[in-house]
């Protein structure tokens, strides 16, 4: 190292002289001239050639001559009784009675060729061999691990391919089966409708309120002859009053507007409450949600005949021939009914029904509700049994002569 290349004594005198050896007594590098002077001291100092100490740090070299317990003093003796090195202070303080105590130079003679050094060298060689073997094992393990990793990856790929193929086959089979069942169900449903309404298909009039603009759309059952009735507001609900008139409500208006079905024109307004929403009509009887959490029975002139408070705010309504009111409610998943005694009851409650909207009752008093969350229509019988009717219509309304049609309102010409 560069910090041991020059003689320490000469450097103190301002000269930079190359060092040739190490004085173990002084613990510093010396040049040849200084080494001659050190040999003349009593006792003569001991030197180690510079090439033997060039790979040792100066800190390590200093530690080898300084006492562990008295750092300011050098090691000069060896206690054979306690097998330890001593400085002058160590000998006077704790080794006065020890025998024999010899000089460090004498104790060091023959140490290199002694059994202890030989044993140490053997152990170090064995340790080096163990380290080399361990490194070799690690290299082999790493190579084996990489090989196993590759084999496992290949095995996974080989296993994955048939599994994916099998899943694809299962998917195709399931989809094919579902398509077949759906087609059968759809065909059956359409055939039933065709059977019931073939003789009436040219007499039905379908009314569709558009909640997003100010029109009611009118068409025949097959979708033909489509026309629009212009309103001055966005409609909320529509109901057939008789063969010539329909009733329309709006969210934020307190009246019902009469629509002429013959010339498709709007007529007079009937003031019935503060905010008309849901409406239904059967055999000249009109039921409307005219204010918050209440239902009113009114006549065609808007005269309130009865009023019933409800526990929830009604949304969509339907009357049966007995003037029993079935309704869904805002932010409520129950189906309610107000019987002839005027008392509100929960007609149906099921956690499977969510976000109920449209409702209708047929002549058998089976109740049909639209579930907007599942986009399905359910038929609920009076004994509480639920049946899935359709899975894509949002609303359905029935006439009291048991004639059925999807969506909002229906009338014969």
C-alpha positions as CSV (number, residue, x, y, z in Angstrom):
1,X,0.0,0.0,0.0
2,X,1.2,3.6,-0.7
3,X,1.0,4.7,3.0
4,X,3.8,2.0,3.8
5,X,6.1,2.7,0.9
6,X,8.3,5.3,2.8
7,X,10.4,5.2,5.9
8,X,8.4,6.7,8.8
9,X,11.6,8.0,10.6
10,X,12.9,9.8,7.5
11,X,9.4,11.3,6.8
12,X,9.6,12.9,10.3
13,X,12.8,14.5,9.2
14,X,11.3,15.7,5.9
15,X,12.9,13.1,3.7
16,X,11.0,10.6,1.5
17,X,13.1,7.5,1.6
18,X,11.8,4.1,0.5
19,X,11.2,1.6,3.3
20,X,12.7,-1.9,3.1
21,X,11.3,-3.6,6.2
22,X,9.0,-3.3,9.1
23,X,10.2,-2.8,12.7
24,X,8.0,-4.9,14.9
25,X,9.2,-3.2,18.0
26,X,8.5,0.3,16.8
27,X,5.5,-0.7,14.7
28,X,6.6,1.3,11.6
29,X,8.3,1.0,8.2
30,X,12.0,1.8,8.2
31,X,14.6,2.2,5.4
32,X,17.8,0.2,5.4
33,X,19.8,3.0,7.1
34,X,17.3,3.3,10.0
35,X,17.2,-0.5,10.3
36,X,20.9,-0.5,11.1
37,X,20.4,2.0,13.8
38,X,17.5,0.0,15.3
39,X,19.6,-3.1,15.4
40,X,22.2,-1.3,17.6
41,X,19.6,-0.6,20.3
42,X,19.4,-2.8,23.4
43,X,17.8,-5.1,23.0
44,X,18.1,-5.0,19.2
45,X,14.8,-4.5,17.3
46,X,13.3,-7.2,15.1
47,X,12.5,-6.6,11.5
48,X,10.2,-8.2,8.9
49,X,10.9,-7.8,5.2
50,X,8.7,-5.3,3.5
51,X,7.4,-7.8,0.9
52,X,6.0,-10.0,3.8
53,X,3.9,-7.1,5.3
54,X,2.8,-5.3,2.1
55,X,-0.6,-6.9,2.0
56,X,-1.3,-6.1,5.7
57,X,-3.0,-2.9,6.8
58,X,-1.2,-0.6,9.2
59,X,-4.1,-1.0,11.7
60,X,-3.6,-4.8,11.8
61,X,0.2,-4.4,12.2
62,X,-0.3,-2.0,15.1
63,X,-2.7,-4.3,16.8
64,X,-0.2,-7.1,16.7
65,X,2.3,-5.3,18.9
66,X,0.0,-3.3,21.2
67,X,-1.4,-4.7,24.5
68,X,-5.1,-5.3,24.5
69,X,-5.5,-4.1,28.1
70,X,-2.9,-1.3,28.0
71,X,-3.1,0.2,24.5
72,X,-0.2,2.6,25.1
73,X,2.3,-0.3,25.8
74,X,3.8,-2.9,23.5
75,X,3.7,-6.7,23.9
76,X,7.0,-7.9,25.1
77,X,6.4,-11.1,27.1
78,X,4.5,-14.4,26.9
79,X,3.0,-16.1,30.0
80,X,3.3,-19.9,29.5
81,X,1.1,-20.6,32.5
82,X,-1.9,-18.6,31.1
83,X,-1.0,-18.9,27.4
84,X,-1.2,-15.2,26.7
85,X,0.9,-12.2,25.7
86,X,1.8,-9.5,28.1
87,X,3.1,-6.0,28.3
88,X,5.2,-4.6,31.2
89,X,2.0,-3.4,33.1
90,X,0.3,-6.8,32.6
91,X,3.2,-8.7,34.1
92,X,3.5,-6.4,37.2
93,X,-0.3,-6.2,37.8
94,X,-1.5,-9.8,37.3
95,X,1.3,-12.1,36.3
96,X,4.0,-11.6,39.1
97,X,3.7,-15.2,40.3
98,X,3.3,-16.8,36.9
99,X,6.1,-19.2,35.6
100,X,7.6,-19.3,33.2
101,X,7.4,-15.9,31.6
102,X,9.5,-15.5,28.5
103,X,10.2,-12.8,25.9
104,X,7.8,-12.6,23.0
105,X,10.7,-13.2,20.6
106,X,11.6,-16.5,22.3
107,X,7.9,-17.6,22.5
108,X,7.5,-16.9,18.8
109,X,10.5,-19.1,17.7
110,X,9.3,-22.2,16.1
111,X,5.6,-21.2,16.3
112,X,5.3,-21.3,12.5
113,X,6.4,-24.9,12.5
114,X,4.5,-25.9,15.6
115,X,1.6,-28.3,15.9
116,X,-0.9,-25.5,16.7
117,X,-0.1,-23.6,13.5
118,X,-0.1,-26.8,11.6
119,X,-3.5,-27.7,13.0
120,X,-4.8,-24.2,12.3
121,X,-3.5,-24.4,8.7
122,X,-5.2,-27.8,8.3
123,X,-8.4,-26.5,9.7
124,X,-8.3,-23.5,7.4
125,X,-7.6,-25.8,4.4
126,X,-10.5,-27.9,5.4
127,X,-12.7,-24.8,5.8
128,X,-11.6,-23.5,2.4
129,X,-12.5,-26.9,0.9
130,X,-15.9,-26.8,2.6
131,X,-16.5,-23.3,1.3
132,X,-15.5,-24.4,-2.2
133,X,-17.7,-27.5,-2.0
134,X,-20.6,-25.3,-0.8
135,X,-20.1,-22.9,-3.6
136,X,-20.0,-25.8,-6.0
137,X,-23.2,-27.2,-4.5
138,X,-24.9,-23.8,-4.8
139,X,-23.9,-23.6,-8.5
140,X,-25.2,-27.1,-9.1
141,X,-28.4,-26.4,-7.2
142,X,-29.0,-23.2,-9.1
143,X,-28.5,-25.0,-12.4
144,X,-30.8,-27.8,-11.2
145,X,-33.4,-25.3,-10.1
146,X,-33.3,-23.5,-13.4
147,X,-33.7,-26.9,-15.2
148,X,-36.6,-27.9,-12.9
149,X,-38.2,-24.5,-13.4
150,X,-38.1,-25.0,-17.2
151,X,-39.5,-28.5,-16.9
152,X,-42.3,-27.3,-14.6
153,X,-43.1,-24.5,-17.0
154,X,-43.2,-27.0,-19.9
155,X,-45.4,-29.3,-17.9
156,X,-47.8,-26.5,-16.9
157,X,-48.1,-25.5,-20.6
158,X,-48.8,-29.1,-21.6
159,X,-51.4,-29.4,-18.9
160,X,-53.0,-26.0,-19.6
161,X,-53.7,-26.7,-23.3
162,X,-56.1,-29.7,-22.8
163,X,-57.7,-28.0,-19.9
164,X,-58.4,-24.8,-21.9
165,X,-59.7,-26.9,-24.8
166,X,-62.0,-28.8,-22.4
167,X,-63.3,-25.5,-20.9
168,X,-64.0,-24.2,-24.4
169,X,-65.9,-27.4,-25.3
170,X,-67.9,-27.0,-22.0
171,X,-68.6,-23.4,-22.9
172,X,-69.8,-24.3,-26.3
173,X,-72.0,-27.0,-25.0
174,X,-73.5,-24.8,-22.2
175,X,-74.1,-21.9,-24.6
176,X,-75.7,-24.2,-27.1
177,X,-78.0,-25.7,-24.5
178,X,-78.9,-22.2,-23.2
179,X,-79.7,-21.0,-26.7
180,X,-81.8,-24.0,-27.3
181,X,-83.8,-23.6,-24.1
182,X,-84.1,-19.9,-24.7
183,X,-85.4,-20.5,-28.2
184,X,-87.9,-23.0,-26.9
185,X,-89.0,-20.7,-24.1
186,X,-89.3,-17.7,-26.5
187,X,-91.2,-19.8,-29.1
188,X,-93.6,-21.0,-26.5
189,X,-94.2,-17.5,-25.1
190,X,-94.7,-16.0,-28.6
191,X,-97.0,-18.9,-29.6
192,X,-99.1,-18.3,-26.4
193,X,-99.4,-14.6,-27.2
194,X,-100.2,-15.3,-30.8
195,X,-102.9,-17.8,-29.8
196,X,-104.5,-15.4,-27.3
197,X,-104.4,-12.3,-29.5
198,X,-104.7,-13.4,-33.1
199,X,-108.3,-12.4,-33.4
200,X,-107.6,-9.0,-31.7
201,X,-104.2,-8.0,-33.1
202,X,-105.7,-5.3,-35.3
203,X,-107.8,-3.8,-32.5
204,X,-105.1,-3.1,-29.8
205,X,-103.7,0.3,-29.4
206,X,-100.4,0.6,-27.6
207,X,-99.5,3.8,-25.7
208,X,-95.9,4.4,-24.7
209,X,-95.0,7.4,-22.6
210,X,-91.5,8.7,-23.3
211,X,-90.0,9.9,-20.0
212,X,-87.2,11.7,-21.7
213,X,-89.3,14.0,-23.9
214,X,-92.7,15.5,-24.2
215,X,-94.5,12.9,-26.3
216,X,-96.6,9.8,-26.0
217,X,-96.0,7.3,-28.8
218,X,-98.9,5.3,-30.2
219,X,-98.8,2.2,-32.4
220,X,-100.7,-1.0,-33.1
221,X,-99.8,-4.3,-31.5
222,X,-97.4,-5.3,-34.3
223,X,-95.6,-1.9,-34.1
224,X,-97.2,-0.5,-37.2
225,X,-99.0,2.8,-37.7
226,X,-96.7,4.5,-35.3
227,X,-97.6,8.1,-34.3
228,X,-96.9,10.6,-31.5
229,X,-99.1,12.7,-29.3
230,X,-97.4,16.0,-28.5
231,X,-97.6,17.2,-24.9
232,X,-96.4,20.3,-23.1
233,X,-94.5,18.3,-20.5
234,X,-92.7,15.0,-20.0
235,X,-95.2,12.3,-19.1
236,X,-94.8,10.0,-16.1
237,X,-97.6,7.5,-16.5
238,X,-100.5,6.7,-18.8
239,X,-103.7,4.7,-18.3
240,X,-106.7,3.9,-20.5
241,X,-110.0,5.4,-19.2
242,X,-112.3,4.0,-21.9
243,X,-112.2,3.2,-25.7
244,X,-111.9,6.9,-26.5
245,X,-109.8,8.5,-23.8
246,X,-106.5,8.0,-22.0
247,X,-105.2,9.6,-18.8
248,X,-101.7,11.1,-18.6
249,X,-99.7,12.4,-15.5
250,X,-96.4,14.2,-15.1
251,X,-93.9,14.1,-12.3
252,X,-94.2,17.7,-11.1
253,X,-97.7,18.7,-12.1
254,X,-100.9,18.5,-10.0
255,X,-103.3,17.5,-12.8
256,X,-104.3,14.6,-15.1
257,X,-104.5,15.4,-18.8
258,X,-107.1,13.6,-20.9
259,X,-106.0,12.5,-24.4
260,X,-108.5,11.8,-27.2
261,X,-107.6,8.4,-28.7
262,X,-109.7,8.9,-31.8
263,X,-107.9,12.0,-33.1
264,X,-104.8,11.6,-30.9
265,X,-105.1,15.1,-29.4
266,X,-104.7,16.4,-25.9
267,X,-107.8,17.6,-24.1
268,X,-108.7,19.1,-20.7
269,X,-106.7,19.0,-17.5
270,X,-108.2,17.6,-14.3
271,X,-106.8,19.2,-11.1
272,X,-106.5,16.4,-8.5
273,X,-103.5,17.1,-6.2
274,X,-100.2,18.6,-5.6
275,X,-98.0,16.3,-7.7
276,X,-99.6,13.5,-9.9
277,X,-97.4,10.5,-10.7
278,X,-98.7,7.0,-10.9
279,X,-102.2,6.5,-12.3
280,X,-104.5,3.5,-13.1
281,X,-108.1,3.2,-14.2
282,X,-110.6,0.4,-14.4
283,X,-114.3,0.5,-15.4
284,X,-114.5,4.3,-15.0
285,X,-112.7,4.3,-11.6
286,X,-109.5,6.3,-11.4
287,X,-106.7,6.0,-8.8
288,X,-103.9,8.5,-8.7
289,X,-100.9,9.3,-6.6
290,X,-101.8,13.0,-6.1
291,X,-99.5,13.8,-3.2
292,X,-96.6,12.3,-1.2
293,X,-97.4,9.0,0.4
294,X,-101.1,9.0,-0.4
295,X,-103.5,7.5,-3.0
296,X,-106.8,9.1,-4.1
297,X,-109.8,7.7,-5.9
298,X,-111.3,10.4,-8.2
299,X,-113.9,10.7,-10.9
300,X,-113.4,12.0,-14.4
301,X,-114.1,15.5,-13.2
302,X,-111.3,15.3,-10.6
303,X,-113.6,15.1,-7.6
304,X,-111.8,13.1,-4.8
305,X,-114.0,10.2,-3.7
306,X,-111.6,8.6,-1.2
307,X,-108.0,9.2,0.0
308,X,-105.7,6.7,1.7
309,X,-102.4,7.4,3.3
310,X,-99.6,5.0,2.7
311,X,-96.4,4.1,4.6
312,X,-94.3,4.6,1.5
313,X,-94.5,6.8,-1.5
314,X,-96.4,5.0,-4.4
315,X,-94.7,4.8,-7.8
316,X,-96.7,2.6,-10.2
317,X,-100.4,1.6,-9.6
318,X,-102.8,-1.0,-10.9
319,X,-106.5,-1.6,-10.0
320,X,-108.4,-4.8,-10.2
321,X,-112.2,-5.1,-10.8
322,X,-112.8,-5.1,-7.0
323,X,-111.1,-1.7,-6.8
324,X,-108.2,-3.1,-4.8
325,X,-105.1,-1.0,-5.4
326,X,-101.8,-2.8,-6.0
327,X,-98.7,-0.6,-6.2
328,X,-94.9,-0.4,-6.1
329,X,-93.1,2.4,-4.1
330,X,-90.2,4.7,-4.4
331,X,-87.0,3.3,-2.9
332,X,-88.9,0.3,-1.7
333,X,-88.7,-3.4,-2.9
334,X,-92.1,-4.5,-1.5
335,X,-95.4,-4.9,-3.5
336,X,-98.3,-3.4,-1.6
337,X,-102.1,-3.7,-1.8
338,X,-104.9,-1.7,-0.4
339,X,-107.9,-3.9,0.1
340,X,-111.6,-2.9,0.1
341,X,-111.3,-2.2,3.8
342,X,-108.9,0.7,3.0
343,X,-106.0,-0.8,4.9
344,X,-102.5,-1.1,3.4
345,X,-100.8,-4.6,3.4
346,X,-97.5,-5.9,2.1
347,X,-98.7,-8.2,-0.7
348,X,-95.2,-9.6,-1.5
349,X,-91.7,-9.3,-0.2
350,X,-88.7,-11.1,-1.5
351,X,-85.0,-10.1,-1.3
352,X,-84.6,-11.3,-4.9
353,X,-86.8,-8.4,-6.1
354,X,-84.9,-5.1,-6.4
355,X,-85.8,-1.7,-7.9
356,X,-89.5,-2.6,-8.7
357,X,-91.3,-0.4,-11.2
358,X,-94.3,-1.3,-13.4
359,X,-97.2,-3.3,-12.0
360,X,-100.4,-4.9,-13.4
361,X,-103.2,-7.2,-12.2
362,X,-105.1,-9.6,-14.4
363,X,-108.6,-11.0,-14.0
364,X,-107.3,-13.9,-11.9
365,X,-105.7,-11.3,-9.5
366,X,-102.2,-12.5,-10.5
367,X,-99.9,-9.6,-10.0
368,X,-97.2,-8.8,-12.6
369,X,-94.2,-6.6,-11.6
370,X,-91.1,-5.4,-13.5
371,X,-87.7,-5.6,-11.8
372,X,-85.4,-3.0,-13.3
373,X,-82.3,-4.4,-11.6
374,X,-82.6,-7.8,-13.1
375,X,-84.6,-6.6,-16.2
376,X,-87.2,-9.3,-15.6
377,X,-90.9,-9.5,-15.2
378,X,-92.5,-11.7,-12.5
379,X,-96.0,-13.1,-12.0
380,X,-97.0,-13.3,-8.4
381,X,-100.1,-15.4,-7.6
382,X,-102.4,-14.7,-4.6
383,X,-100.7,-17.6,-2.7
384,X,-97.4,-15.8,-2.9
385,X,-95.8,-18.0,-5.6
386,X,-93.4,-16.1,-8.0
387,X,-92.8,-17.0,-11.6
388,X,-90.4,-15.5,-14.1
389,X,-92.3,-14.2,-17.1
390,X,-89.7,-12.4,-19.2
391,X,-86.2,-11.2,-18.8
392,X,-85.9,-8.2,-21.0
393,X,-89.2,-6.2,-20.7
394,X,-89.2,-3.4,-18.1
395,X,-92.9,-2.9,-17.8
396,X,-96.2,-4.7,-18.5
397,X,-99.9,-3.6,-18.2
398,X,-103.0,-5.8,-18.5
399,X,-106.6,-5.0,-19.4
400,X,-109.2,-6.4,-17.1
401,X,-110.7,-8.6,-19.8
402,X,-107.5,-10.7,-19.3
403,X,-105.9,-9.4,-22.6
404,X,-102.2,-9.0,-22.2
405,X,-99.6,-6.7,-23.7
406,X,-96.0,-5.7,-22.9
407,X,-95.0,-2.1,-21.9
408,X,-97.3,0.6,-20.7
409,X,-100.9,0.8,-21.8
410,X,-103.3,-0.9,-24.1
411,X,-106.7,-0.2,-25.6
412,X,-109.0,-1.8,-28.1
413,X,-110.3,0.3,-30.9
